[in-house]
């Protein structure tokens, strides 16, 4: 962790927000891959397609976000690159996401290849613009290597068939994600603007929560509306409150300069977790049984893991301790165990899941509020 403090946050520009709209559509399509859940089973093929497609979309978003954070400007060049050259390809990719997309995988990967090439060219431009900064050029060369691996994996996958080409594409993007670990020193030398990064990550999290809200809204149609509709809505609200409690209140406001890699990695868990919870709501039916329990509580585990993994960035007064974590883990285990017992009863599972989420949120929110001085607590709670 560096000593320099980033005092001025880089503003998230309107083009970045417009760019995010594609991922609203993409996340919506991804959540509907698991058609086999209608019969209460998991399909290995669908799990592979879901994981690879999700990783590809989120990785594209992350590469673009990190580039804009360090080198991007809100000028005509970057507006055209993001809206004219990338967004149509992203829309095409999202429109063709399905549970049986093996047949359309070639078209999907060609669009993906186009985007990776565009992002590679962006870094070439940045390389040319930073002739007098060797540390920037070194970092950009690192990104050349990562994106090159992604391009090669996509190109080679075009010559394969079946599930193998999907796995190879996923492997290439996992290398892009994990490969950043080896370049953390170079990234720390060109520190990321943490306020901008946190704002971008939280915006994508809100988008993911928005998809969960849409899934919950389906239960508010007149034919389906009941007490359980409100219970399901409470899940979305409680998860939102849990997340913003960490990133709006517990996290340190003036973070030292750093690579930002850990923050990004942890959000993969947050996004995967929320998306699994959304899938659970999308396919909530009597046929799911144990599949629903696994889906929901795996999603919650990943979400909580992703949020708590950022606790080292918290204010000194808000570091996690045993007084929070012991009851937190107990509530999770009790919720999981009782849900397994009543796995065949969807209404009961719904109540148990909601109760677990609400209790976890109450534990965490009360923990954070208690650690603030009395004056701030009053402001947070209200008159």
C-alpha positions in Angstrom: 0.0 0.0 0.0 1.5 3.3 -1.0 1.8 6.4 1.1 0.3 8.9 -1.4 -3.3 9.7 -0.9 -5.6 10.4 -3.8 -7.3 13.6 -2.8 -9.4 14.3 -5.9 -11.8 11.7 -7.2 -11.9 11.2 -11.0 -15.4 11.9 -12.1 -17.5 9.0 -13.6 -18.6 10.4 -17.0 -21.9 10.0 -18.7 -20.4 7.8 -21.5 -19.4 5.3 -18.8 -22.9 5.3 -17.5 -24.3 4.9 -21.0 -21.9 2.0 -21.6 -23.2 0.3 -18.4 -26.7 0.0 -20.0 -25.4 -2.8 -22.2 -24.6 -4.8 -19.1 -28.1 -4.3 -17.8 -29.2 -6.2 -20.8 -26.4 -8.7 -20.7 -26.9 -9.6 -17.0 -30.6 -10.0 -17.7 -29.9 -12.5 -20.4 -27.3 -14.4 -18.4 -29.7 -15.0 -15.5 -32.0 -17.0 -17.9 -29.4 -19.6 -19.0 -30.5 -22.2 -16.4 -33.5 -23.7 -18.2 -32.9 -27.1 -16.5 -33.9 -25.5 -13.2 -37.5 -25.7 -14.3 -37.2 -29.5 -13.6 -35.3 -28.9 -10.4 -31.9 -30.1 -11.7 -28.5 -28.6 -12.6 -27.1 -29.1 -16.1 -23.3 -29.2 -16.3 -23.4 -27.6 -19.8 -25.5 -24.7 -18.5 -23.2 -24.2 -15.6 -20.2 -24.0 -17.9 -21.9 -21.6 -20.3 -23.2 -19.4 -17.5 -19.8 -19.2 -15.8 -17.9 -18.5 -19.0 -20.4 -15.9 -20.4 -20.6 -14.1 -17.0 -16.8 -14.0 -16.7 -16.4 -12.7 -20.3 -19.0 -9.9 -19.9 -17.6 -8.8 -16.5 -14.0 -8.9 -17.7 -14.7 -6.7 -20.7 -16.4 -4.2 -18.3 -13.4 -4.4 -15.9 -10.8 -3.9 -18.6 -12.6 -0.9 -19.9 -13.2 0.6 -16.5 -9.6 0.2 -15.4 -8.4 1.7 -18.7 -10.7 4.7 -18.3 -9.6 5.1 -14.7 -6.0 5.4 -15.6 -5.8 6.7 -19.1 -9.3 7.5 -20.5 -10.7 10.9 -21.0 -14.2 12.0 -21.7 -13.3 13.2 -25.2 -14.8 12.4 -28.6 -12.2 9.6 -29.3 -13.1 7.6 -26.2 -16.8 8.3 -26.6 -16.7 6.8 -30.1 -14.5 3.8 -29.0 -17.0 2.9 -26.2 -20.3 3.6 -28.0 -19.7 3.0 -31.7 -17.0 0.3 -31.6 -17.8 -1.7 -28.4 -21.5 -1.3 -27.5 -23.0 -2.8 -30.8 -20.8 -5.9 -30.3 -21.8 -6.2 -26.6 -25.5 -5.9 -27.5 -24.9 -8.7 -30.2 -23.3 -10.9 -27.6 -26.0 -10.3 -25.0 -28.8 -10.9 -27.5 -27.4 -14.3 -28.4 -26.9 -15.6 -24.9 -28.9 -18.8 -24.2 -28.7 -22.2 -22.6 -28.0 -23.9 -26.0 -25.6 -21.3 -27.4 -23.1 -23.9 -28.5 -24.4 -23.4 -32.1 -24.1 -19.6 -31.9 -20.8 -19.7 -30.0 -18.7 -18.8 -33.1 -20.7 -15.6 -33.6 -20.5 -14.8 -29.9 -16.7 -15.2 -29.8 -16.2 -13.2 -32.9 -18.0 -10.3 -31.3 -16.0 -10.8 -28.2 -12.7 -10.9 -30.2 -13.6 -7.6 -31.8 -14.0 -6.0 -28.4 -10.8 -7.4 -27.0 -8.9 -6.1 -30.1 -10.5 -2.6 -29.6 -9.4 -2.6 -26.0 -5.9 -3.8 -27.1 -5.7 -0.8 -29.5 -6.8 1.5 -26.7 -3.7 0.5 -24.8 -1.5 1.0 -27.8 -2.9 4.5 -28.0 -2.1 5.0 -24.3 1.4 3.6 -24.8 2.0 6.3 -27.5 0.6 9.0 -25.3 2.9 8.1 -22.3 6.3 8.3 -24.1 7.9 10.0 -21.1 6.6 7.7 -18.4 8.4 4.4 -18.2 6.3 3.2 -15.3 3.1 3.8 -17.3 4.6 2.1 -20.4 5.7 -0.9 -18.3 2.1 -1.3 -17.0 0.6 -0.9 -20.4 3.0 -3.7 -21.7 1.6 -5.9 -18.9 -1.9 -5.3 -20.2 -0.7 -6.1 -23.7 0.3 -9.5 -22.5 -3.0 -10.2 -20.7 -5.2 -9.1 -23.6 -3.0 -11.0 -26.1 -3.6 -14.2 -24.1 -7.4 -13.4 -24.3 -7.2 -12.9 -28.1 -5.2 -16.1 -28.7 -7.6 -18.2 -26.6 -10.6 -16.8 -28.5 -8.9 -17.4 -31.9 -7.9 -20.9 -31.1 -11.4 -21.7 -29.7 -12.8 -20.9 -33.2 -11.2 -24.0 -34.5 -12.6 -26.3 -31.8 -16.0 -27.7 -31.4 -18.4 -28.6 -28.6 -18.0 -27.5 -25.0 -14.2 -27.5 -25.4 -14.2 -24.2 -27.3 -16.4 -22.6 -24.6 -14.0 -23.8 -21.9 -10.9 -22.5 -23.8 -12.5 -19.0 -24.1 -13.3 -19.0 -20.4 -9.7 -20.1 -19.7 -8.3 -17.1 -21.6 -10.4 -14.7 -19.6 -9.6 -16.3 -16.3 -5.9 -15.8 -17.3 -6.7 -12.1 -17.9 -8.4 -11.9 -14.5 -5.8 -13.8 -12.4 -2.8 -12.7 -14.5 -3.2 -9.2 -12.9 -1.8 -10.7 -9.7 1.6 -11.0 -11.3 1.6 -7.3 -12.2 0.4 -5.8 -8.9 3.8 -4.1 -8.3 3.6 -2.4 -11.7 -0.1 -1.4 -11.0 0.9 0.0 -7.6 3.4 2.2 -9.3 0.6 3.7 -11.4 -2.0 3.7 -8.7 -5.6 3.6 -9.6 -8.0 6.4 -8.7 -9.8 4.5 -5.8 -12.9 6.8 -5.5 -13.6 6.4 -9.3 -13.0 2.6 -9.1 -15.3 2.2 -6.1 -18.0 4.3 -7.7 -17.8 2.2 -10.9 -17.8 -1.1 -9.0 -20.8 0.0 -6.9 -22.7 1.1 -10.0 -22.3 -2.3 -11.5 -23.4 -3.9 -8.2 -26.5 -1.7 -8.3 -27.2 -2.9 -11.8 -26.9 -6.5 -10.6 -29.3 -5.8 -7.7 -31.6 -4.1 -10.3 -31.9 -7.4 -12.1 -32.8 -9.1 -8.8 -35.4 -6.4 -8.2 -36.9 -7.2 -11.6 -37.1 -10.9 -10.7 -38.8 -9.9 -7.4 -41.2 -7.6 -9.2 -42.7 -10.6 -11.1 -44.3 -11.7 -7.8 -46.1 -8.4 -7.6 -48.4 -9.1 -10.5 -52.1 -9.3 -9.3 -52.3 -13.0 -10.0 -49.2 -13.8 -8.0 -49.3 -11.1 -5.3 -49.3 -12.3 -1.7 -47.6 -12.0 1.6 -44.6 -13.8 0.1 -44.2 -11.1 -2.5 -43.3 -8.6 0.2 -41.0 -11.2 1.8 -39.1 -11.6 -1.4 -38.8 -7.8 -1.8 -37.2 -7.7 1.6 -34.4 -9.9 0.4 -33.4 -7.4 -2.3 -33.7 -4.4 0.1 -31.7 -6.1 2.8 -28.9 -7.1 0.4 -28.8 -3.5 -0.8 -28.5 -2.1 2.7 -25.8 -4.6 3.6 -23.7 -3.6 0.6 -24.0 0.2 1.0 -23.3 -0.1 4.7 -19.9 -1.4 3.8 -19.1 0.9 0.8 -20.9 4.0 2.0 -20.1 4.0 5.7 -17.6 1.3 6.9 -14.9 1.7 4.2 -12.1 4.3 4.6 -12.9 7.5 2.7 -9.3 8.5 1.9 -7.7 5.3 0.8 -4.0 5.2 0.0 -2.9 4.7 -3.6 -3.0 1.0 -4.6 -3.5 -1.3 -7.6 -7.2 -1.9 -7.0 -6.8 -5.5 -8.0 -8.2 -6.9 -4.7 -11.2 -4.7 -4.8 -12.0 -5.9 -8.3 -11.5 -9.5 -7.5 -13.8 -9.3 -4.4 -16.5 -7.8 -6.5 -16.5 -10.9 -8.8 -17.8 -12.8 -5.7 -20.3 -10.0 -5.0 -21.7 -10.1 -8.6 -21.7 -13.9 -8.9 -23.5 -14.1 -5.6 -26.2 -11.6 -6.4 -26.7 -13.1 -9.8 -27.2 -16.6 -8.3 -29.7 -15.1 -5.8 -31.5 -13.6 -8.8 -31.6 -16.9 -10.6 -33.1 -18.5 -7.5 -36.0 -16.0 -7.7 -36.4 -16.4 -11.5 -36.8 -20.1 -11.2 -38.7 -20.3 -7.9 -41.0 -23.2 -8.3 -42.0 -26.4 -6.5 -39.8 -28.5 -8.7 -36.6 -26.9 -7.5 -36.4 -28.2 -4.0 -32.8 -28.7 -2.9 -31.5 -27.0 -6.0 -33.1 -23.7 -4.9 -31.5 -24.0 -1.4 -28.1 -24.6 -2.9 -28.5 -21.7 -5.4 -29.6 -19.2 -2.8 -27.2 -20.0 0.0 -24.2 -20.4 -2.4 -25.2 -16.9 -3.8 -25.3 -15.5 -0.3 -22.0 -17.1 0.7 -20.3 -15.5 -2.3 -21.9 -12.1 -1.7 -20.9 -12.0 1.9 -17.5 -13.3 1.2 -17.0 -10.6 -1.5 -18.1 -7.8 0.8 -16.2 -8.9 3.9 -13.0 -9.5 1.9 -12.9 -5.7 1.6 -12.9 -5.2 5.3 -9.2 -4.5 5.4 -10.0 -1.2 3.7 -12.4 -0.2 6.5 -11.8 2.6 9.0 -9.8 1.5 12.0 -12.9 1.7 14.1 -14.8 -0.6 11.8 -12.5 -3.6 11.5 -14.4 -6.9 11.7 -14.2 -8.8 15.0 -15.5 -12.0 16.7 -18.5 -10.2 18.2 -19.8 -9.7 14.7 -18.5 -12.8 12.9 -19.5 -15.5 15.3 -23.3 -14.7 15.4 -23.1 -13.9 11.6 -21.8 -17.4 10.8 -24.3 -19.0 13.2 -27.2 -17.2 11.5 -26.0 -18.3 8.1 -25.6 -22.0 9.2 -29.0 -22.1 10.9 -30.6 -20.6 7.8 -28.9 -23.1 5.6 -29.7 -26.1 7.8 -33.3 -25.2 8.3 -33.8 -24.6 4.6 -32.4 -28.1 3.8 -34.9 -29.5 6.2 -37.9 -27.8 4.6 -36.5 -28.0 1.0 -39.8 -29.3 -0.4 -41.8 -26.4 0.9 -41.2 -23.3 -1.3 -43.1 -20.7 0.9 -41.2 -21.9 4.0 -37.8 -21.8 2.2 -38.7 -18.2 1.1 -39.4 -17.1 4.6 -36.2 -18.8 6.0 -34.0 -17.2 3.3 -35.5 -13.8 3.9 -35.1 -14.2 7.7 -31.5 -15.2 7.2 -30.7 -12.2 4.9 -32.5 -9.7 7.1 -30.8 -10.9 10.3 -27.4 -10.8 8.7 -28.1 -7.2 7.5 -29.3 -6.2 11.0 -26.2 -7.6 12.6 -23.8 -5.9 10.2 -25.7 -2.5 10.0 -25.9 -2.3 13.8 -22.2 -3.2 14.1 -21.2 -0.4 11.8 -23.5 2.2 13.3 -22.4 1.4 16.9 -18.8 2.1 15.9 -19.5 5.7 15.0 -19.5 8.6 17.5 -22.9 9.5 18.9 -23.4 12.6 16.7 -22.8 10.7 13.5 -25.1 7.8 14.7 -27.9 10.3 15.1 -27.4 11.6 11.5 -27.3 8.1 10.1 -30.5 6.9 11.9 -32.4 10.2 11.4 -34.4 12.5 13.7 
